[in-house]
Amino acid sequence: MSNKFTIKYQNKQGTELHNWLLENGDSLKNKRIFYVVKANMEKDKDVYKIGISERGDNSAIGRLIDYVHFYGVTNKKNSCQGVKLYLLLANVFNPDVEASHAAVRKLETKVIRDFADKRERGRERIHVSIQELFDYLEENNYITDTEKETRKTPRLAEKEQAAAKAVKKIVSEDKNRRGETLYEVEFMKGFRYDVNEKQIPLQRPNEKLTYEEIVQLPRGKTLLDKYIKKNEKKKEKEPEPPKEDEEYTTRTTRSGTKVTNLRSKKSPKSKASKQTPNATDAPISSRTRSSGAAVTNI
């Protein structure tokens, strides 16, 4: 599954990083990011700092907050304090994509390579106008880059990821009282160690989790996206529910094929019933007996 970049922010004028994080920091949870910032102390020169955050959870916002702590916040007393944000690209952190194959890592490597002759105090600082940097990214279609999964099975000893944390299957979906969609997750079999360092089988019970929680698990995003796509196709094929006076009937042909038809519940009127006149429609006649009593014939 591809995992395209989302442009969280892009502007040649830039914006105060501290203020942007206060308003939008929560949107970076469980994201990998590529960013371009510039410290106010560099205002007399076009020197921009590029960087990335490759881990999930709150790593992205934590990385950007480090710049605020280091450079401070813009204020009238000291114009050299503060740092501005010019570009921020993000995609969902997918544990099935190794850091070396992540789109943010590839993009950073390309920028460092292509601007090698314009480096300023390190590999990640480049002396170039922001317009030239934006043109370079857009002309090379780097802003819409995608990444592909490289890890098909979870590694047991790497990054503290045990098999029991890996998703085996998305079983079903449901909504809670707040209207959030929850997916029932079945986990792979794993193991743990006892005091004698002996492996003991471990099976994590099924859990109902949100999309945001599942995509942080090994194989979670891969299987959940496939499940959602499969269900969408299934819903498209399902027939519309019948009306009150209609019903679906199923019959099996001689070849064994099942055929479903929609028919009306109302039974058709017979021709005989149309030809037989109603008793109430018969002509009425009256006559008087000799005794004086009135007699009515139908």
TITI-463901 format. One record per residue (C-alpha): residue number from 1; x, y, z. Coordinates in steps of 0.1 Angstrom, whole numbers, m for minus. Each point is the difference from the previous one (the first is absolute). Layout:
BEGIN
<r n="NUM" px="X" py="Y" pz="Z"/>
...
END
This chain:
BEGIN
<r n="1" px="0" py="0" pz="0"/>
<r n="2" px="13" py="35" pz="m8"/>
<r n="3" px="3" py="26" pz="27"/>
<r n="4" px="0" py="34" pz="m16"/>
<r n="5" px="12" py="32" pz="16"/>
<r n="6" px="m25" py="25" pz="13"/>
<r n="7" px="11" py="37" pz="m1"/>
<r n="8" px="m6" py="12" pz="35"/>
<r n="9" px="15" py="34" pz="m7"/>
<r n="10" px="17" py="18" pz="m29"/>
<r n="11" px="6" py="37" pz="m3"/>
<r n="12" px="28" py="22" pz="m12"/>
<r n="13" px="m6" py="25" pz="28"/>
<r n="14" px="2" py="m26" pz="27"/>
<r n="15" px="m18" py="0" pz="33"/>
<r n="16" px="11" py="0" pz="37"/>
<r n="17" px="7" py="m37" pz="8"/>
<r n="18" px="m11" py="4" pz="36"/>
<r n="19" px="m34" py="14" pz="m10"/>
<r n="20" px="m6" py="m26" pz="m27"/>
<r n="21" px="7" py="m29" pz="24"/>
<r n="22" px="m25" py="14" pz="25"/>
<r n="23" px="m27" py="m1" pz="m26"/>
<r n="24" px="9" py="m31" pz="m20"/>
<r n="25" px="24" py="m21" pz="21"/>
<r n="26" px="m26" py="m27" pz="7"/>
<r n="27" px="m3" py="m7" pz="m38"/>
<r n="28" px="36" py="m13" pz="0"/>
<r n="29" px="m7" py="m30" pz="23"/>
<r n="30" px="13" py="m32" pz="m14"/>
<r n="31" px="14" py="17" pz="m31"/>
<r n="32" px="34" py="0" pz="m18"/>
<r n="33" px="9" py="35" pz="m11"/>
<r n="34" px="24" py="20" pz="m22"/>
<r n="35" px="3" py="37" pz="9"/>
<r n="36" px="18" py="32" pz="m10"/>
<r n="37" px="6" py="26" pz="27"/>
<r n="38" px="21" py="31" pz="4"/>
<r n="39" px="13" py="17" pz="32"/>
<r n="40" px="m6" py="37" pz="4"/>
<r n="41" px="37" py="5" pz="6"/>
<r n="42" px="5" py="m10" pz="m37"/>
<r n="43" px="m23" py="28" pz="m12"/>
<r n="44" px="27" py="17" pz="m20"/>
<r n="45" px="8" py="m31" pz="m20"/>
<r n="46" px="m19" py="m27" pz="m19"/>
<r n="47" px="10" py="m29" pz="22"/>
<r n="48" px="m26" py="m26" pz="6"/>
<r n="49" px="1" py="m31" pz="21"/>
<r n="50" px="m16" py="m32" pz="m13"/>
<r n="51" px="m8" py="m30" pz="23"/>
<r n="52" px="m21" py="m30" pz="6"/>
<r n="53" px="m17" py="m20" pz="27"/>
<r n="54" px="m3" py="m37" pz="m7"/>
<r n="55" px="m17" py="m16" pz="30"/>
<r n="56" px="m37" py="m1" pz="9"/>
<r n="57" px="m20" py="11" pz="30"/>
<r n="58" px="10" py="36" pz="11"/>
<r n="59" px="35" py="0" pz="m14"/>
<r n="60" px="m8" py="25" pz="m28"/>
<r n="61" px="m14" py="27" pz="23"/>
<r n="62" px="28" py="m7" pz="25"/>
<r n="63" px="26" py="5" pz="m27"/>
<r n="64" px="m14" py="34" pz="m10"/>
<r n="65" px="m5" py="11" pz="36"/>
<r n="66" px="38" py="m4" pz="4"/>
<r n="67" px="5" py="29" pz="m24"/>
<r n="68" px="m23" py="22" pz="20"/>
<r n="69" px="19" py="m9" pz="32"/>
<r n="70" px="34" py="7" pz="m17"/>
<r n="71" px="m9" py="32" pz="m19"/>
<r n="72" px="m27" py="14" pz="22"/>
<r n="73" px="m31" py="19" pz="m11"/>
<r n="74" px="0" py="32" pz="m20"/>
<r n="75" px="m4" py="32" pz="22"/>
<r n="76" px="5" py="37" pz="m3"/>
<r n="77" px="30" py="1" pz="24"/>
<r n="78" px="21" py="m24" pz="m20"/>
<r n="79" px="m6" py="m3" pz="m37"/>
<r n="80" px="25" py="m28" pz="m3"/>
<r n="81" px="m21" py="m24" pz="21"/>
<r n="82" px="m25" py="m23" pz="m16"/>
<r n="83" px="m2" py="m24" pz="m30"/>
<r n="84" px="m23" py="m1" pz="m30"/>
<r n="85" px="m16" py="m30" pz="m18"/>
<r n="86" px="m1" py="1" pz="m38"/>
<r n="87" px="m9" py="m35" pz="m10"/>
<r n="88" px="m14" py="m31" pz="17"/>
<r n="89" px="m8" py="m32" pz="m18"/>
<r n="90" px="m14" py="m30" pz="19"/>
<r n="91" px="m12" py="m35" pz="m5"/>
<r n="92" px="m13" py="m27" pz="24"/>
<r n="93" px="27" py="m19" pz="19"/>
<r n="94" px="m2" py="m36" pz="m13"/>
<r n="95" px="21" py="m25" pz="21"/>
<r n="96" px="1" py="m22" pz="m31"/>
<r n="97" px="22" py="26" pz="m18"/>
<r n="98" px="36" py="m1" pz="13"/>
<r n="99" px="15" py="34" pz="8"/>
<r n="100" px="25" py="m4" pz="m29"/>
<r n="101" px="m29" py="m3" pz="m24"/>
<r n="102" px="m22" py="27" pz="14"/>
<r n="103" px="m10" py="27" pz="m24"/>
<r n="104" px="12" py="27" pz="23"/>
<r n="105" px="35" py="m15" pz="2"/>
<r n="106" px="2" py="m4" pz="m38"/>
<r n="107" px="m11" py="36" pz="m5"/>
<r n="108" px="26" py="13" pz="25"/>
<r n="109" px="27" py="m20" pz="m17"/>
<r n="110" px="m9" py="14" pz="m34"/>
<r n="111" px="0" py="37" pz="12"/>
<r n="112" px="34" py="m4" pz="18"/>
<r n="113" px="15" py="m16" pz="m31"/>
<r n="114" px="m14" py="25" pz="m26"/>
<r n="115" px="10" py="30" pz="21"/>
<r n="116" px="34" py="m13" pz="10"/>
<r n="117" px="17" py="31" pz="m14"/>
<r n="118" px="m22" py="23" pz="21"/>
<r n="119" px="5" py="m14" pz="34"/>
<r n="120" px="5" py="23" pz="29"/>
<r n="121" px="13" py="m13" pz="33"/>
<r n="122" px="m10" py="m36" pz="m3"/>
<r n="123" px="m18" py="m22" pz="m24"/>
<r n="124" px="m35" py="10" pz="9"/>
<r n="125" px="4" py="38" pz="m3"/>
<r n="126" px="m1" py="13" pz="m36"/>
<r n="127" px="6" py="35" pz="m13"/>
<r n="128" px="m28" py="5" pz="m25"/>
<r n="129" px="m31" py="21" pz="m5"/>
<r n="130" px="m33" py="m15" pz="12"/>
<r n="131" px="m15" py="5" pz="m35"/>
<r n="132" px="29" py="m20" pz="m15"/>
<r n="133" px="m5" py="m28" pz="25"/>
<r n="134" px="m38" py="m1" pz="m6"/>
<r n="135" px="5" py="m1" pz="m38"/>
<r n="136" px="25" py="m28" pz="4"/>
<r n="137" px="m24" py="m21" pz="20"/>
<r n="138" px="m30" py="6" pz="m22"/>
<r n="139" px="19" py="m5" pz="m33"/>
<r n="140" px="13" py="m33" pz="11"/>
<r n="141" px="m34" py="m11" pz="14"/>
<r n="142" px="16" py="m7" pz="34"/>
<r n="143" px="m29" py="16" pz="19"/>
<r n="144" px="m23" py="m28" pz="m12"/>
<r n="145" px="24" py="m28" pz="6"/>
<r n="146" px="m12" py="m33" pz="13"/>
<r n="147" px="15" py="m29" pz="20"/>
<r n="148" px="m4" py="m37" pz="m3"/>
<r n="149" px="m1" py="m26" pz="28"/>
<r n="150" px="33" py="m19" pz="4"/>
<r n="151" px="m6" py="m21" pz="31"/>
<r n="152" px="m25" py="m28" pz="m6"/>
<r n="153" px="4" py="m17" pz="34"/>
<r n="154" px="8" py="15" pz="34"/>
<r n="155" px="35" py="m4" pz="14"/>
<r n="156" px="1" py="m14" pz="35"/>
<r n="157" px="32" py="14" pz="13"/>
<r n="158" px="0" py="34" pz="m17"/>
<r n="159" px="m13" py="32" pz="16"/>
<r n="160" px="m18" py="m20" pz="28"/>
<r n="161" px="m26" py="m12" pz="m25"/>
<r n="162" px="m12" py="m35" pz="10"/>
<r n="163" px="m22" py="m20" pz="m23"/>
<r n="164" px="m29" py="3" pz="25"/>
<r n="165" px="m2" py="37" pz="m9"/>
<r n="166" px="m4" py="m7" pz="m37"/>
<r n="167" px="m34" py="m1" pz="m16"/>
<r n="168" px="m11" py="m33" pz="m15"/>
<r n="169" px="m34" py="9" pz="m12"/>
<r n="170" px="m28" py="26" pz="1"/>
<r n="171" px="m30" py="m20" pz="11"/>
<r n="172" px="m29" py="25" pz="m1"/>
<r n="173" px="m10" py="36" pz="5"/>
<r n="174" px="m26" py="18" pz="22"/>
<r n="175" px="m8" py="35" pz="14"/>
<r n="176" px="1" py="10" pz="36"/>
<r n="177" px="m24" py="24" pz="17"/>
<r n="178" px="19" py="30" pz="m12"/>
<r n="179" px="m3" py="m11" pz="m36"/>
<r n="180" px="37" py="m10" pz="m4"/>
<r n="181" px="8" py="m30" pz="m21"/>
<r n="182" px="17" py="m27" pz="19"/>
<r n="183" px="17" py="m30" pz="m17"/>
<r n="184" px="4" py="m34" pz="17"/>
<r n="185" px="36" py="m11" pz="m3"/>
<r n="186" px="14" py="m35" pz="3"/>
<r n="187" px="37" py="m1" pz="9"/>
<r n="188" px="28" py="m24" pz="m10"/>
<r n="189" px="13" py="m26" pz="24"/>
<r n="190" px="31" py="11" pz="19"/>
<r n="191" px="20" py="m9" pz="30"/>
<r n="192" px="14" py="13" pz="33"/>
<r n="193" px="29" py="m11" pz="22"/>
<r n="194" px="m3" py="m13" pz="35"/>
<r n="195" px="26" py="5" pz="28"/>
<r n="196" px="20" py="m28" pz="m14"/>
<r n="197" px="0" py="17" pz="m35"/>
<r n="198" px="m22" py="m28" pz="m14"/>
<r n="199" px="m24" py="9" pz="m27"/>
<r n="200" px="m36" py="m1" pz="9"/>
<r n="201" px="m28" py="2" pz="m27"/>
<r n="202" px="m20" py="32" pz="2"/>
<r n="203" px="m33" py="7" pz="m18"/>
<r n="204" px="m13" py="35" pz="3"/>
<r n="205" px="m38" py="1" pz="2"/>
<r n="206" px="m20" py="17" pz="m27"/>
<r n="207" px="m5" py="37" pz="5"/>
<r n="208" px="m23" py="27" pz="m15"/>
<r n="209" px="22" py="30" pz="m10"/>
<r n="210" px="m3" py="31" pz="m21"/>
<r n="211" px="17" py="6" pz="m34"/>
<r n="212" px="26" py="22" pz="16"/>
<r n="213" px="9" py="m26" pz="26"/>
<r n="214" px="2" py="m29" pz="m25"/>
<r n="215" px="23" py="17" pz="m25"/>
<r n="216" px="27" py="3" pz="27"/>
<r n="217" px="2" py="m38" pz="3"/>
<r n="218" px="22" py="m22" pz="m22"/>
<r n="219" px="m20" py="m10" pz="m31"/>
<r n="220" px="m29" py="21" pz="13"/>
<r n="221" px="m3" py="26" pz="m27"/>
<r n="222" px="6" py="m26" pz="m27"/>
<r n="223" px="m28" py="m23" pz="10"/>
<r n="224" px="m24" py="27" pz="11"/>
<r n="225" px="2" py="18" pz="m33"/>
<r n="226" px="m6" py="m32" pz="m19"/>
<r n="227" px="m30" py="m8" pz="23"/>
<r n="228" px="m16" py="34" pz="m6"/>
<r n="229" px="6" py="m2" pz="m38"/>
<r n="230" px="m15" py="m35" pz="m2"/>
<r n="231" px="m31" py="11" pz="21"/>
<r n="232" px="m6" py="30" pz="m22"/>
<r n="233" px="0" py="m22" pz="m31"/>
<r n="234" px="m24" py="m24" pz="17"/>
<r n="235" px="m24" py="27" pz="9"/>
<r n="236" px="m1" py="12" pz="m36"/>
<r n="237" px="m11" py="m34" pz="m12"/>
<r n="238" px="m28" py="m5" pz="26"/>
<r n="239" px="m35" py="6" pz="m14"/>
<r n="240" px="m21" py="28" pz="13"/>
<r n="241" px="m26" py="m10" pz="27"/>
<r n="242" px="m34" py="m8" pz="m14"/>
<r n="243" px="m30" py="23" pz="4"/>
<r n="244" px="m29" py="m9" pz="22"/>
<r n="245" px="m20" py="m16" pz="m28"/>
<r n="246" px="30" py="m18" pz="m15"/>
<r n="247" px="21" py="m30" pz="10"/>
<r n="248" px="31" py="m19" pz="m13"/>
<r n="249" px="m4" py="m36" pz="m11"/>
<r n="250" px="28" py="m25" pz="m6"/>
<r n="251" px="m2" py="m31" pz="m22"/>
<r n="252" px="26" py="m25" pz="m12"/>
<r n="253" px="3" py="m8" pz="m37"/>
<r n="254" px="7" py="m35" pz="m13"/>
<r n="255" px="37" py="9" pz="m3"/>
<r n="256" px="1" py="8" pz="37"/>
<r n="257" px="2" py="38" pz="m4"/>
<r n="258" px="m20" py="20" pz="25"/>
<r n="259" px="m21" py="28" pz="m15"/>
<r n="260" px="m15" py="28" pz="21"/>
<r n="261" px="m30" py="20" pz="m13"/>
<r n="262" px="m20" py="29" pz="13"/>
<r n="263" px="m37" py="m4" pz="m2"/>
<r n="264" px="m32" py="17" pz="13"/>
<r n="265" px="m18" py="m15" pz="30"/>
<r n="266" px="m34" py="10" pz="m15"/>
<r n="267" px="m16" py="m30" pz="m17"/>
<r n="268" px="m14" py="8" pz="m35"/>
<r n="269" px="m38" py="0" pz="m4"/>
<r n="270" px="m15" py="m28" pz="m20"/>
<r n="271" px="m20" py="6" pz="m32"/>
<r n="272" px="m30" py="m17" pz="14"/>
<r n="273" px="m2" py="23" pz="30"/>
<r n="274" px="0" py="30" pz="m24"/>
<r n="275" px="m29" py="m15" pz="m20"/>
<r n="276" px="m22" py="m9" pz="30"/>
<r n="277" px="m21" py="30" pz="9"/>
<r n="278" px="m1" py="10" pz="37"/>
<r n="279" px="m33" py="m6" pz="18"/>
<r n="280" px="m2" py="36" pz="9"/>
<r n="281" px="0" py="9" pz="m37"/>
<r n="282" px="m31" py="m21" pz="m9"/>
<r n="283" px="m31" py="18" pz="m10"/>
<r n="284" px="m27" py="5" pz="27"/>
<r n="285" px="m38" py="m3" pz="m7"/>
<r n="286" px="m31" py="4" pz="22"/>
<r n="287" px="m36" py="m13" pz="m2"/>
<r n="288" px="m30" py="0" pz="24"/>
<r n="289" px="m19" py="m31" pz="11"/>
<r n="290" px="m37" py="m2" pz="0"/>
<r n="291" px="1" py="2" pz="38"/>
<r n="292" px="17" py="34" pz="m3"/>
<r n="293" px="35" py="m12" pz="12"/>
<r n="294" px="29" py="14" pz="m21"/>
<r n="295" px="24" py="m26" pz="m14"/>
<r n="296" px="35" py="9" pz="m13"/>
<r n="297" px="18" py="m22" pz="m25"/>
<r n="298" px="38" py="1" pz="m8"/>
END
